[in-house]
Amino acid sequence: MAEQTLSLKTLLRKQPMMRRVLISLIPILIFSIYSHGWRVISVLAVVTVVGVVTEYFFEKSRNGKPTESVLVSCFLFTLILPVTVPYWIAAVGIAFAITFGKQVFGGFARNVFNPAILGRVFVFITFPAAMTNSWTEPFTGFPGGFAKWVPELTDGISSTTPLAAASQGTSLPTHLQLFIGNISGSMGETSAILILIAAVYLIATKTASWKITTSVLAGSLGMEVILYLFGLSRFPDPIYAILSGGVLFGAVFMATDPITAPSTDAGKWIFGFLVGILAAIIREFSLFREGMMFAILIMNSFVPLLDIAVKSAKSGAAKRRVEA
């Protein structure tokens, strides 16, 4: 028994930074259960088992072992899915995320793309019906979802997300509902206040870059203001656009991934602004209502070039100062 316990404790390589991310997600997870029922935990369990096993398979072939970062990927991937997602789609999605978003590059700290977002984009494109047509009305009151398994599927306006409602011109949730999170949507993206509290914790503990979070939100808000002033926005106002969908969740948890984000300060600012601007443009003009995941993946691919360009510019400026 002692050997089994030791084996379980040493299964994952410890990473204090990743553990802090998990801590910041706990209130969001609890609120998700309250809003969507206990099926949230069952989806998370399936995703975590498949994710850890997938990473273990690859790491064992390199005489290594999984890191705690795989748990973060599993939590994030789960929280950006609808609660009604079939278990097999969630399992396929996380297996794809860990394999093609991380392990094909050589494992932790070598990946180019954020694994959780890559998995989300994969299932979103591959299984669009399951990802876009199965929203539920959240539980309210006490005990809410703590006494339920999953909300019933409903038809019509009440079951659509704020982004879908904005696109269709139907009735919209209020700003307060968006802030609290009592709305339809992915399991962990609905409560703006809990995401902001997590942001404060992550920034205070130096786990996430405030430069990236701030610049993503500034870029997205700035572009939404421009589109709103020109009458091109589908949202009631720019603040509503920021509170809707995955903008806040992406800015706090996804764009700030230290492995797939720039390492230079200037690169972080540029990266964040461009993520925010691209997200707003994709949300407003493309068929894909949620542009944050696409914007982050696009900018992930430019991160090496951004860091090289910033370092080259600094080196050139320093050389010119010496010559002067």
C-alpha positions as CSV (number, residue, x, y, z in Angstrom):
1,M,0.0,0.0,0.0
2,A,2.8,2.4,0.9
3,E,4.5,1.7,-2.5
4,Q,1.1,2.4,-4.3
5,T,0.7,5.7,-2.4
6,L,4.2,6.8,-3.2
7,S,3.6,5.9,-6.8
8,L,0.5,8.0,-7.0
9,K,2.2,11.0,-5.3
10,T,5.1,10.9,-7.7
11,L,3.1,10.3,-10.9
12,L,3.2,14.0,-11.8
13,R,6.2,16.3,-11.8
14,K,5.5,19.1,-9.3
15,Q,5.1,22.7,-10.7
16,P,4.1,25.3,-8.1
17,M,3.1,27.8,-10.8
18,M,0.7,25.3,-12.3
19,R,-0.7,24.5,-8.9
20,R,-1.5,28.2,-8.4
21,V,-3.4,28.2,-11.7
22,L,-5.4,25.3,-10.5
23,I,-6.2,27.1,-7.2
24,S,-7.4,30.1,-9.1
25,L,-9.8,27.9,-11.1
26,I,-11.5,26.3,-8.0
27,P,-14.1,29.1,-7.4
28,I,-14.9,29.1,-11.2
29,L,-15.3,25.3,-11.0
30,I,-17.6,25.5,-8.0
31,F,-19.8,28.2,-9.7
32,S,-19.9,26.0,-12.8
33,I,-21.3,23.1,-10.7
34,Y,-23.9,25.5,-9.2
35,S,-24.9,26.7,-12.7
36,H,-24.7,23.5,-14.7
37,G,-24.9,20.6,-12.2
38,W,-22.7,17.7,-11.3
39,R,-22.1,16.6,-14.9
40,V,-19.4,19.2,-14.8
41,I,-17.3,17.0,-12.5
42,S,-18.0,13.9,-14.6
43,V,-16.7,15.7,-17.8
44,L,-13.7,17.0,-15.9
45,A,-12.9,13.4,-14.6
46,V,-13.1,12.0,-18.1
47,V,-10.9,14.7,-19.6
48,T,-8.4,14.5,-16.8
49,V,-8.0,10.7,-17.0
50,V,-7.6,10.8,-20.8
51,G,-5.3,13.8,-20.7
52,V,-3.0,12.3,-18.0
53,V,-2.9,8.9,-19.7
54,T,-2.1,10.5,-23.1
55,E,0.8,12.5,-21.6
56,Y,2.0,9.5,-19.6
57,F,2.2,7.4,-22.8
58,F,4.4,10.0,-24.5
59,E,6.6,10.9,-21.5
60,K,7.2,7.2,-20.7
61,S,8.7,6.8,-24.2
62,R,11.2,9.5,-23.3
63,N,11.9,8.2,-19.9
64,G,10.0,11.1,-18.3
65,K,6.8,11.6,-16.5
66,P,3.8,14.0,-16.9
67,T,3.9,17.4,-15.3
68,E,1.2,19.2,-13.4
69,S,0.7,21.4,-16.4
70,V,-1.4,18.6,-17.9
71,L,-3.9,19.1,-15.1
72,V,-4.1,22.8,-16.0
73,S,-4.7,21.9,-19.6
74,C,-7.4,19.4,-18.6
75,F,-9.2,21.9,-16.3
76,L,-9.0,24.8,-18.9
77,F,-10.2,22.5,-21.7
78,T,-13.2,21.3,-19.7
79,L,-14.2,24.8,-18.6
80,I,-14.4,26.1,-22.2
81,L,-16.8,23.3,-23.2
82,P,-20.6,23.2,-23.0
83,V,-21.8,21.0,-20.2
84,T,-23.8,18.9,-22.6
85,V,-20.7,17.9,-24.6
86,P,-20.7,14.1,-25.2
87,Y,-18.0,12.4,-23.1
88,W,-16.4,10.8,-26.1
89,I,-16.0,14.2,-27.8
90,A,-14.4,15.6,-24.7
91,A,-12.0,12.6,-24.5
92,V,-11.1,12.9,-28.2
93,G,-10.6,16.6,-27.8
94,I,-8.2,16.4,-24.8
95,A,-6.2,13.5,-26.4
96,F,-5.8,15.7,-29.6
97,A,-4.8,18.7,-27.4
98,I,-2.1,16.9,-25.5
99,T,-0.8,15.0,-28.5
100,F,-0.7,17.7,-31.2
101,G,-0.7,20.8,-28.9
102,K,2.2,19.6,-26.7
103,Q,3.8,16.2,-27.2
104,V,4.6,16.4,-30.9
105,F,6.8,19.4,-30.0
106,G,8.7,17.4,-27.4
107,G,6.6,17.9,-24.3
108,F,6.3,20.6,-21.7
109,A,8.0,24.0,-22.4
110,R,8.5,23.1,-26.1
111,N,5.0,23.5,-27.4
112,V,4.1,26.4,-29.7
113,F,0.3,26.4,-29.2
114,N,-1.8,26.5,-26.1
115,P,-3.0,22.9,-25.8
116,A,-6.4,23.6,-24.3
117,I,-7.3,26.1,-27.0
118,L,-6.0,23.8,-29.8
119,G,-8.2,21.0,-28.4
120,R,-11.2,23.4,-28.2
121,V,-10.7,24.5,-31.8
122,F,-10.4,20.9,-33.0
123,V,-13.7,19.8,-31.5
124,F,-15.4,23.1,-32.4
125,I,-14.6,22.6,-36.1
126,T,-14.9,18.8,-36.1
127,F,-18.1,18.5,-34.1
128,P,-19.9,21.9,-34.6
129,A,-23.4,20.7,-33.8
130,A,-22.4,19.3,-30.3
131,M,-20.4,22.5,-29.6
132,T,-22.9,25.1,-30.8
133,N,-26.5,23.8,-30.6
134,S,-26.7,22.2,-27.1
135,W,-26.7,25.2,-24.7
136,T,-28.7,25.0,-21.5
137,E,-30.4,27.4,-19.2
138,P,-28.3,27.6,-16.0
139,F,-29.7,26.7,-12.6
140,T,-30.6,29.5,-10.3
141,G,-31.6,29.9,-6.6
142,F,-30.5,27.5,-3.9
143,P,-29.2,24.8,-4.1
144,G,-29.0,25.3,-7.8
145,G,-26.9,22.7,-9.6
146,F,-25.6,21.3,-6.4
147,A,-28.7,19.2,-6.2
148,K,-29.0,18.4,-10.0
149,W,-27.1,16.5,-12.6
150,V,-27.4,18.7,-15.6
151,P,-29.9,21.4,-16.8
152,E,-32.5,20.3,-19.4
153,L,-31.9,21.3,-23.0
154,T,-34.3,24.1,-24.0
155,D,-35.2,25.5,-27.4
156,G,-35.4,29.1,-28.4
157,I,-33.9,32.3,-27.2
158,S,-33.4,31.3,-23.5
159,S,-30.9,28.6,-24.4
160,T,-28.6,30.7,-26.6
161,T,-25.4,32.3,-25.4
162,P,-24.9,36.1,-25.3
163,L,-22.8,36.0,-28.4
164,A,-25.4,34.0,-30.3
165,A,-28.2,36.4,-29.1
166,A,-26.2,39.4,-30.2
167,S,-25.7,37.9,-33.6
168,Q,-29.4,37.0,-34.0
169,G,-30.6,40.4,-32.6
170,T,-32.7,38.6,-30.0
171,S,-33.1,39.6,-26.3
172,L,-29.9,39.8,-24.4
173,P,-28.8,39.2,-20.8
174,T,-28.1,42.3,-18.8
175,H,-24.7,43.6,-17.9
176,L,-25.2,42.4,-14.3
177,Q,-26.1,38.9,-15.5
178,L,-22.9,38.8,-17.5
179,F,-20.9,40.1,-14.6
180,I,-22.3,37.5,-12.2
181,G,-22.5,34.7,-14.7
182,N,-26.1,33.6,-14.6
183,I,-26.2,33.0,-18.3
184,S,-25.9,30.2,-20.9
185,G,-22.4,29.4,-22.1
186,S,-19.4,27.3,-21.6
187,M,-18.9,25.7,-18.2
188,G,-16.3,28.2,-16.9
189,E,-16.5,31.3,-19.1
190,T,-19.7,32.9,-17.8
191,S,-18.8,34.6,-14.5
192,A,-16.9,37.8,-15.2
193,I,-16.4,38.6,-11.5
194,L,-14.9,35.2,-10.7
195,I,-12.5,35.4,-13.6
196,L,-11.4,38.9,-12.6
197,I,-10.8,37.6,-9.0
198,A,-8.7,34.8,-10.4
199,A,-6.8,37.4,-12.5
200,V,-6.0,39.4,-9.3
201,Y,-4.7,36.3,-7.6
202,L,-2.6,35.1,-10.6
203,I,-1.1,38.6,-11.1
204,A,-0.4,39.1,-7.3
205,T,1.4,35.7,-7.1
206,K,3.4,36.5,-10.3
207,T,1.8,33.5,-12.0
208,A,0.3,35.4,-15.0
209,S,1.6,38.4,-16.8
210,W,-0.4,41.6,-16.1
211,K,1.1,43.1,-19.3
212,I,-0.5,40.4,-21.4
213,T,-3.9,40.4,-19.6
214,T,-4.1,44.2,-19.7
215,S,-3.0,44.5,-23.4
216,V,-5.5,41.8,-24.5
217,L,-8.4,43.6,-22.9
218,A,-7.2,47.0,-24.1
219,G,-6.8,45.7,-27.6
220,S,-10.2,44.1,-27.7
221,L,-12.0,47.0,-26.0
222,G,-10.3,49.5,-28.3
223,M,-11.3,47.7,-31.4
224,E,-14.8,47.2,-30.1
225,V,-15.1,51.0,-29.4
226,I,-14.0,51.7,-33.0
227,L,-16.5,49.3,-34.5
228,Y,-19.2,50.5,-32.2
229,L,-18.6,54.2,-33.2
230,F,-18.8,53.2,-36.9
231,G,-22.0,51.2,-36.4
232,L,-20.3,47.9,-37.2
233,S,-20.6,46.2,-33.8
234,R,-23.2,43.5,-33.1
235,F,-23.1,44.2,-29.4
236,P,-25.1,46.9,-27.4
237,D,-21.8,48.5,-26.3
238,P,-18.1,47.8,-26.0
239,I,-18.2,46.8,-22.4
240,Y,-20.9,44.2,-23.2
241,A,-18.6,42.8,-25.8
242,I,-15.8,42.3,-23.3
243,L,-18.1,40.7,-20.7
244,S,-19.6,38.3,-23.3
245,G,-18.1,35.0,-24.4
246,G,-14.5,34.0,-23.7
247,V,-12.7,37.3,-23.8
248,L,-12.0,37.6,-20.1
249,F,-11.3,33.9,-19.7
250,G,-8.9,33.9,-22.7
251,A,-7.1,37.1,-21.5
252,V,-6.6,35.7,-18.0
253,F,-5.9,32.0,-18.5
254,M,-5.0,31.3,-22.1
255,A,-3.1,34.3,-23.6
256,T,-0.9,34.4,-20.4
257,D,0.4,30.8,-20.8
258,P,4.1,31.5,-20.2
259,I,5.2,28.8,-22.7
260,T,3.3,30.0,-25.7
261,A,3.5,33.8,-25.0
262,P,6.5,36.1,-25.6
263,S,9.3,36.3,-23.1
264,T,10.2,39.9,-23.8
265,D,8.2,42.8,-22.2
266,A,7.7,44.6,-25.5
267,G,6.7,41.3,-27.1
268,K,4.1,40.7,-24.4
269,W,2.5,44.1,-25.1
270,I,2.4,43.7,-28.8
271,F,1.2,40.1,-28.5
272,G,-1.6,41.1,-26.2
273,F,-2.8,44.0,-28.2
274,L,-2.9,41.9,-31.4
275,V,-4.8,39.1,-29.7
276,G,-7.4,41.5,-28.5
277,I,-7.8,43.3,-31.9
278,L,-7.9,40.0,-33.8
279,A,-10.5,38.5,-31.4
280,A,-12.8,41.5,-31.8
281,I,-12.5,41.4,-35.6
282,I,-13.2,37.7,-35.8
283,R,-16.1,37.9,-33.4
284,E,-17.7,40.8,-35.4
285,F,-17.2,39.7,-39.0
286,S,-16.6,35.9,-39.2
287,L,-19.0,33.0,-39.0
288,F,-17.2,32.0,-35.8
289,R,-18.8,34.0,-33.0
290,E,-16.0,33.2,-30.4
291,G,-12.9,34.8,-31.9
292,M,-10.6,34.7,-28.8
293,M,-9.5,31.1,-29.3
294,F,-8.6,31.7,-32.9
295,A,-6.9,35.0,-32.2
296,I,-4.7,33.3,-29.5
297,L,-3.7,30.4,-31.7
298,I,-2.8,32.8,-34.6
299,M,-0.6,34.9,-32.4
300,N,1.0,31.9,-30.7
301,S,2.5,31.1,-34.1
302,F,4.1,34.6,-34.3
303,V,5.6,34.5,-30.8
304,P,9.1,33.4,-31.8
305,L,9.2,36.1,-34.5
306,L,8.0,38.7,-32.0
307,D,10.7,37.9,-29.5
308,I,13.4,37.9,-32.2
309,A,12.2,41.2,-33.6
310,V,12.1,42.8,-30.1
311,K,15.6,41.5,-29.2
312,S,17.0,42.6,-32.6
313,A,15.5,46.1,-32.2
314,K,17.0,46.4,-28.7
315,S,20.4,45.2,-29.9
316,G,20.3,47.6,-32.8
317,A,19.3,50.5,-30.5
318,A,22.1,49.7,-28.1
319,K,24.6,49.5,-31.0
320,R,23.6,52.9,-32.3
321,R,23.9,54.4,-28.8
322,V,27.5,53.1,-28.5
323,E,28.4,54.3,-32.0
324,A,26.9,57.8,-31.2
